[in-house]
Amino acid sequence: MSDQKRRRKLDPSASSSASTSKKPRASSSSNYAQDLRKQLKPDADILSSLRRLSAATSAAASSQKPVSISDLDLSSSCREVTDLDSFAVVHSIERLILSVARSILSGQGFSFDVPSRASSNQLYVPELDRIVLLDKSSSRPFANLSTVRKATITARVLSLIHAVLLRQIHVTKRDLFYTDVKLFGDQNQSDAVLDDVSCMLGCTRSSLHVVASEKGVVVGRLVFLDDGDRIDCTRMGIGGKAIPPNIDRVSGLESDALFVLLVEKDAAFMRLAEDRFYNRFPCIILTAKGQPDVATRLFLRRLKVELKLPVLALVDSDPYGLKILSVYMCGSKNMSYDSANLTCPDIKWLGVRPSDLDKYRVPEQCRLPMTEQDVKAGKDLLEEDFVKRNEGWVKELEMMIKTRQKAEIQALSSFGFQYLTEVYLPLKLQQRDWL
Amino acid sequence: MKLSGIKSAESSHDDSIWAATWVPPSSASSECLLLTGSLDESVRLWRADDLSPAAPPSRGHSLGIVSLAAHPSGSLAAASSLDSLVRVFHLHTSASVALLHPDSPSEAWGLNFNPKGSLLAVAGGASASIKLWETTTWQLAETVPVPHPTDRSQSPNPSSASFILAVAWSPDGRRLACSSYDGSVAVFDTERAKFLHHLSGHHMPVRSLVFSPVDPRVLFTGSDDSHVHMYDAEGSLVAAMSGHAGWVSSVDASPDGAALATGSADRTVRLWDLGMRAAVQTMTSHTDHVWGVAFRPSASGPGTRDAGRLASVSDDKSISLYDYS
């Protein structure tokens, strides 16, 4: 009894909120949600509408010629990186070092010319629908106290990459860091210099044979060859296949899927994989478990380009979900120089959208209030070009900011754990409710 | 300024002690006495120097005492208990004077007499109002509704009304402040019984607040977010003091206005120097959550510096007494 009294003392408002019982309202909203189930048409109808979507997408994709920067008449020259094979990279490193040696011998010391990756040097190109780097660069001389450390690290990284390329092996970023911990100090330093080197040489980071560790997973109707091994993603269990970080080892993509479903969170991914969603509606399900990493973005672009499938995204209804979508679509600021290979334009926002919260009558206890930071992030997103181009997204973001409510994909679980796979997604696909 | 522990009385009650207040000198006693109320449903009176009982325990409260207040005359005290009743009784004879019923349960929490002793303000808990009772007739003089703070999106559960936890009177009797479970503090003008404004800053329950005895515009609040805020009661936050590692359950200002004492869930009592706005001392005499701290009112009136005394009570059933100098 004294425990109850203590609880009352600690939280006097608890019982009073229980007395204003929310139960009847919750059950009425869940009844409505279950009623939506009745609106579902048989699977065959949904599949046929999906087929029309994928046909439209592949037709659009093949009719579009790939535009490159040189085709556009840009006022300042832009820097782009391409995939080079290892010999070309080795040659360019050797050329760079030869010029360094020449400048030392002529008594002028040496300096590296590093392109700037700051936001002032980035430009969003609407025709290409991605961010590119302009040509501002800074010099990093050895003889200057403020840049001597960076210049040393750059030289060391160049020599390490050269060694790796000659042996035709791959290393991870951490591996590279550990070869000379005392010099690098912090892994962020060696990572930053690695990005600088790939900009300088004009090649992608994977052509330097430096790979990131695996983060994302894929499951669904896809068969591909990973370094010669045949992987069937329908048979990868619930966990799925880890997306290989080394995209050039991936070849021979084959699929009978109708679309690619991009999921933000691991929890939703597990739900879809366990319910074998991809067997009911043929698709490929992909997740980077949060912020997208380079390997997932490369893989997604590969899927889109080779299989010409539409990409639908399932993210949380908050500004960060849309930010993640933006990274897939237009690239991140860090890797903007490599945006040609990492971006996947034309991703459709399937859910969870702010309008869905009311449409599916998600109960109040699942709707979280947005903090000031969230609202600010949402307002910043409204300023972004890729959002402004899409009317529907602008409306949804404005609604989110106005109601100041956010919700996660898991909010739909309040109607039942399998609500996502049994009612929500099929209904969305049936109603062609993507933006 | 410093605190030095004089005495700690273990097992002064049979269960956790939740409320403590000093009783001003009266006709029955020439010195201040300490009144403590506990979960064991009794209220006990103690002498200031040696914590010896000054009167037998007074019963008649059910379910445990949440808050105590002593009438400025020193002869009466009011205690609110978990059963939502407020019992007013004579201190030395322990005879009940009045039993104040709220309209429904969970509508009485913290309480305080105004400096003149003419009104008793009771924080109305779930009724989202403050009830003002006349002390002569013990009739309800006024029910002052406490409006919701406007920025509801910050509060943890926007759909529940805020539970009013504590009330405090300014030393000149013109302002009344109340604090609630969602962290907002509301300030009222007492002459017109009118709501003036909210003071924002806390987003977690504010369980205790006190006006400075020397400056009627300065208000101190302690919150579950472990910070102590100092407000200008006319509208703004002046300073935020941190240092506690847990909920700040109780704040009290010293009679000379130079120091603040706080009791916290981290089992410590801290003394804060208001000139430096920092904690100068931490007392660790308690072994459990400190629920109440109270400075003895100065015999020569507020603003003077005589030997002060601080009492703290805790869940560990003990009362600690400190000399403040």
Interface residues (C-beta under 8 A of the other chain):
Chain A: S2 K5 R6 R8 K9 P12 S13 S15 S16 S17 T20 K22 E364 P369 M370 R404
Chain B: D15 S16 W18 L39 L63 G64 V66 L82 S106 W109 G125 A126 S153 Q154 N157 P158 S159 S160 A161 S162 F163 L165 Y181
